[in-house]
Amino acid sequence: MIYLNDNYLTQLPEDLGKLSNLSVLVIRNNAISMLPSSIGACNRLAELLIQNCAIQLLPPELGNLAFHYEGKVLKMAGNPFHSSLEEEASKGIQTLMEYLNSGSYLALWEIRKKIPVSSEGAAKVKKAEKKRKKLDKQQK
C-alpha cells in the first residue's frame, strides 16, 4: 500500500511497475499529470485513487488491470481528462477498460505529447511546484 495524497507531487517514477505486489495506490490531490506506463505491471493493484490530479490521459496498460471486476476500485474524478476518455469513462468502468485497449485510444496515446496541457492541469502543476519549493526552503 502506498499513500501519497496531498503531497504536491507532479510525477511518479517510471519504475513504479516493479512493485508487483502493490495492492493500493492513493495519489489523490496531487498535480500528477500522467501515470507511468509501468503501472500495468502492478498485477495485484486492486485500488487506485487518483482523484483531483492533473491527469489528461491514462496509460493504455491500465486497461490490463481489469478494474471492472468486483473488489477492485478505481476513483478518478476531478481530473481534466481528454474529452474522449471522459466520454468513455461516463459509460462505465468496463467500457473504459475496453477503450484503453482499443486501437483508437492507442493512437491518441501515441500523440499525447502534442496534446496541449489543459489550463486546469497546468495550474495544478504550477501550484504544486510552488508549494514544493516553499517546503524545500523550510526544510533547509
C-alpha positions in Angstrom: 0.0 0.0 0.0 1.3 3.4 -0.9 -0.5 6.6 0.3 0.9 9.8 -1.3 -2.2 12.0 -1.3 -1.8 15.7 -0.7 2.0 15.9 -1.3 2.2 18.3 -4.2 3.7 15.6 -6.4 4.0 16.3 -10.1 5.1 12.8 -11.3 5.6 9.2 -10.3 8.7 7.2 -11.1 8.5 5.1 -14.2 9.8 2.1 -12.3 6.6 2.0 -10.2 5.7 -1.2 -12.1 8.5 -3.0 -10.3 6.2 -3.0 -7.3 4.5 -6.2 -8.5 2.8 -6.8 -5.1 1.4 -3.3 -4.8 -2.3 -3.6 -3.9 -3.3 0.0 -3.1 -2.1 3.3 -4.6 -3.5 6.6 -3.4 -2.2 9.7 -5.1 -5.3 11.9 -5.0 -5.0 15.7 -4.6 -1.6 16.0 -6.3 -0.5 17.7 -9.5 0.5 14.4 -11.3 -0.2 14.8 -14.9 0.5 11.3 -16.1 0.7 7.8 -14.6 3.7 5.8 -15.7 3.0 3.1 -18.3 4.7 0.6 -16.0 1.6 0.7 -13.7 0.2 -2.0 -15.9 2.8 -4.4 -14.4 1.2 -4.0 -10.9 -0.9 -7.1 -11.4 -2.2 -7.1 -7.8 -3.3 -3.5 -7.8 -6.9 -3.6 -6.5 -7.4 0.0 -5.5 -6.2 3.1 -7.4 -7.3 6.5 -6.2 -6.2 9.3 -8.5 -8.9 12.0 -7.9 -8.1 15.7 -8.2 -4.8 15.4 -10.0 -3.9 16.9 -13.4 -4.2 13.7 -15.5 -5.5 14.1 -19.0 -4.8 10.6 -20.3 -4.4 7.2 -18.7 -1.7 4.7 -19.8 -3.2 2.0 -22.0 -1.6 -0.6 -19.8 -4.0 0.4 -17.1 -6.7 -1.4 -19.1 -5.0 -4.7 -18.4 -5.6 -4.4 -14.7 -9.4 -5.2 -15.0 -10.8 -2.6 -12.6 -14.3 -3.7 -13.8 -14.1 -6.8 -11.7 -15.7 -7.0 -8.3 -13.5 -6.0 -5.4 -11.4 -3.5 -7.5 -11.7 0.2 -7.1 -10.7 3.0 -9.5 -11.6 6.5 -8.5 -10.6 9.3 -10.8 -13.0 12.2 -10.6 -11.7 15.7 -10.7 -9.1 15.3 -13.4 -9.0 17.3 -16.7 -9.3 14.2 -18.9 -9.2 14.3 -22.6 -12.8 14.5 -23.9 -12.8 11.0 -25.5 -11.5 9.5 -22.2 -14.1 11.4 -20.2 -16.9 10.2 -22.6 -15.9 6.5 -22.4 -15.5 6.7 -18.6 -19.0 8.1 -18.3 -20.3 4.8 -19.9 -18.9 2.7 -17.1 -15.7 1.1 -15.9 -15.9 -1.9 -18.2 -16.3 0.4 -21.2 -13.3 2.5 -20.0 -11.1 -0.6 -19.6 -12.0 -1.8 -23.1 -11.4 1.7 -24.6 -7.9 1.9 -23.0 -7.0 -1.3 -25.0 -8.6 -0.1 -28.3 -6.7 1.0 -31.4 -8.2 4.5 -31.3 -7.0 5.1 -27.8 -3.6 3.7 -28.5 -3.4 6.2 -31.4 -4.4 9.0 -29.1 -1.8 7.8 -26.5 0.9 7.9 -29.2 0.3 11.6 -29.9 -0.1 12.6 -26.3 2.9 14.9 -26.3 1.2 17.0 -28.9 -1.9 17.5 -26.8 -1.8 20.8 -25.1 -2.0 20.7 -21.3 -5.3 21.9 -20.0 -5.3 25.2 -18.2 -6.7 23.4 -15.1 -3.9 20.8 -15.2 -1.2 23.4 -15.8 -2.5 25.5 -12.9 -2.4 22.4 -10.6 1.2 21.6 -11.6 2.3 25.2 -11.2 0.7 25.5 -7.7 2.3 22.2 -6.6 5.7 23.2 -7.8 5.4 26.5 -5.9 4.4 24.7 -2.7 7.1 22.1 -3.1 9.8 24.8 -3.4 8.4 26.5 -0.4 8.5 23.3 1.6 12.1 22.6 0.4 13.2 26.0 1.6 11.6 25.5 5.0 13.4 22.2 5.4 16.9 23.8 4.8 
